[in-house]
Amino acid sequence: MSSEPLSLLRQVRRDRLIDAAEHVFQQNGFRGASMEAIARVAGVSKVTLYRYFPDKEAAFVAVARRLIERLTTLFDAALDAEGDVISRVSGALIAKHRAVFTTVRRFPEAGDLFAAKGRLVDDLFNELEARMAARIGAVLRTAGIADADDLAHLLCAAAIGVANAADDTRLERDLRMLISRLLAPDMPRASPAGDQNRIVASAP
């Protein structure tokens, strides 16, 4: 038998186990989660679960990696969409932080999950933040904004602060206001047609 169908089957089963682990972590936090609970939610034996993940730390890392993939996809789609720079950057950071809210922040054990993130996968999320800041910096630089990379890092850091403080009803509005206030003063402005006409009319 070819190994390809088996590999596909293992990937499907692994995805199902990650789904179960995400649910258990969301409901119970990291400290309250157990491999037994993950296996029960997934509908598999603990022996099967241990074939994929040796402990709940490994399961947590797998959940985190999949979340990073999800955040990257959402962020890139919004940043690459049509529109002006402010709307694209706003859309990208809103998409990222709304997904974090939906996946982690809205659950009672969010604090415990963020603490586990700091212990187990902080380096992965630091890489994600650096990548997102670099992408925003490239967009700002293309738009002719000075100090684009520094401004991009400031935007990303400030957006995290806003997301930490905002609830679901204010998240999008507060992020849009933040990004607009930070970017609007530095956006290049084309000379109005009327000004250009006056220059032409006043020429000798």
C-alpha positions in Angstrom: 0.0 0.0 0.0 1.2 3.5 -0.8 2.3 5.6 2.2 0.6 8.7 0.7 -3.0 7.8 1.7 -1.7 6.9 5.2 0.1 10.2 5.5 -3.1 12.0 4.5 -5.1 10.0 7.1 -2.5 10.8 9.8 -2.7 14.5 8.9 -6.5 14.5 9.1 -6.4 12.7 12.5 -3.7 15.1 13.7 -5.8 18.1 12.7 -8.7 16.6 14.6 -6.5 16.2 17.7 -5.4 19.8 17.5 -9.1 20.8 17.2 -9.7 18.9 20.4 -6.7 20.3 22.2 -7.7 23.9 21.2 -11.1 23.3 22.7 -9.8 21.8 25.9 -7.3 24.6 26.4 -9.9 27.3 25.7 -12.3 25.8 28.3 -9.8 24.8 31.0 -6.7 26.8 30.4 -3.3 25.2 30.2 -3.0 24.2 33.8 -6.5 22.7 33.9 -6.1 20.8 30.6 -5.1 17.1 30.5 -4.2 14.6 27.8 -7.1 12.5 29.0 -9.5 15.4 28.3 -8.0 16.0 24.9 -8.3 12.3 24.0 -11.9 12.3 25.2 -13.0 15.3 23.2 -11.2 13.9 20.1 -12.9 10.5 20.6 -9.6 8.6 20.6 -7.7 6.6 23.1 -4.8 8.2 25.1 -2.5 5.7 23.4 -3.5 7.2 20.0 -3.1 10.8 21.3 0.4 10.0 22.7 1.5 8.7 19.2 1.0 12.3 18.0 1.9 14.4 21.0 4.1 13.2 23.9 2.6 15.6 26.4 0.2 18.5 26.7 3.1 21.0 26.1 3.6 19.5 22.7 -0.2 19.7 22.0 -0.2 23.3 23.1 2.7 24.1 20.7 0.8 22.5 17.9 -2.3 24.6 18.7 -0.1 27.7 18.8 1.5 27.0 15.5 -1.8 26.5 13.8 -3.0 29.8 15.3 0.0 31.5 13.9 -0.7 30.2 10.5 -4.3 31.4 10.8 -3.2 34.9 11.9 -0.7 35.1 9.1 -3.3 34.2 6.5 -5.8 36.7 7.8 -3.2 39.5 8.2 -1.7 39.0 4.7 -5.1 38.9 3.0 -6.2 42.2 4.6 -2.8 43.9 4.0 -2.8 42.8 0.3 -6.4 43.9 -0.3 -7.4 46.9 -2.4 -7.6 50.3 -0.7 -5.6 53.1 0.8 -2.7 52.5 3.1 -4.6 53.3 6.3 -7.6 51.0 5.5 -5.2 48.1 4.6 -3.0 48.4 7.7 -6.1 48.8 9.8 -7.8 45.8 8.2 -4.7 43.7 8.7 -4.2 44.5 12.4 -7.9 44.2 13.1 -8.1 40.8 11.5 -5.1 39.6 13.6 -6.4 40.9 16.9 -10.0 39.8 16.3 -8.8 36.3 15.6 -6.8 36.4 18.9 -9.9 37.6 20.7 -12.1 34.9 19.2 -9.5 32.1 19.8 -8.1 33.1 23.2 -9.0 36.4 24.8 -12.8 35.9 25.1 -12.3 32.8 27.3 -12.2 32.9 31.1 -8.8 31.1 31.2 -7.2 33.6 28.7 -4.7 34.7 31.3 -3.4 31.2 32.0 -3.2 30.6 28.2 -1.1 33.8 27.7 1.2 32.7 30.5 1.7 29.3 28.9 2.4 31.1 25.6 5.1 33.1 27.3 6.7 29.9 28.6 6.4 27.7 25.6 6.0 29.6 22.3 6.9 33.2 22.9 9.7 33.0 20.4 7.2 31.9 17.7 4.9 34.8 18.3 7.9 37.2 18.5 8.8 36.0 15.0 5.2 36.6 13.9 5.2 40.1 15.3 8.5 40.9 13.6 7.2 39.6 10.2 4.0 41.6 10.5 5.9 44.8 11.4 8.3 44.2 8.5 5.3 43.8 6.1 3.6 47.0 7.3 7.0 48.8 7.1 7.3 47.8 3.5 3.8 49.1 2.7 4.5 52.4 4.5 7.8 52.8 2.7 6.2 52.2 -0.7 3.7 55.0 0.2 6.6 57.4 0.8 6.2 57.6 4.6 9.4 58.5 6.5 10.8 56.2 9.2 8.5 53.5 7.9 10.0 50.6 9.9 10.0 52.5 13.2 6.4 53.6 12.6 5.4 50.0 11.8 6.9 48.7 15.0 5.1 51.4 16.9 1.8 50.6 15.2 2.1 46.9 16.1 3.1 47.5 19.7 0.3 50.1 20.2 -2.2 47.7 18.6 -1.3 45.0 21.1 -1.9 47.5 23.9 -5.3 48.6 22.5 -6.3 44.9 22.0 -5.4 44.0 25.6 -7.6 46.8 26.9 -10.5 46.7 24.5 -13.6 44.5 24.7 -15.2 43.0 21.6 -17.5 46.0 21.2 -14.7 48.5 21.0 -11.8 46.5 19.5 -12.3 47.4 15.8 -13.3 51.0 16.5 -10.3 51.6 18.8 -7.8 50.0 16.4 -9.1 52.0 13.5 -8.8 55.2 15.5 -5.3 54.4 16.7 -4.0 53.6 13.2 -5.6 56.5 11.6 -4.3 59.0 14.2 -0.8 57.5 13.9 -0.6 57.3 10.1 -2.7 60.2 8.9 -0.2 63.0 9.8 2.6 61.2 7.8 0.6 60.3 4.7 1.9 62.1 1.6 -0.7 64.6 0.3 -1.0 65.4 -3.4 -1.4 69.0 -4.2 -5.1 69.8 -4.8 -6.0 70.5 -8.5 -7.0 74.0 -7.6 -3.5 74.8 -6.2 -1.9 73.4 -9.3 -4.2 75.5 -11.5 -3.2 78.6 -9.5 0.5 77.8 -10.0 0.0 77.4 -13.7 -2.1 80.6 -13.9 0.5 82.6 -12.1 3.4 81.5 -14.2 4.7 84.2 -16.6 
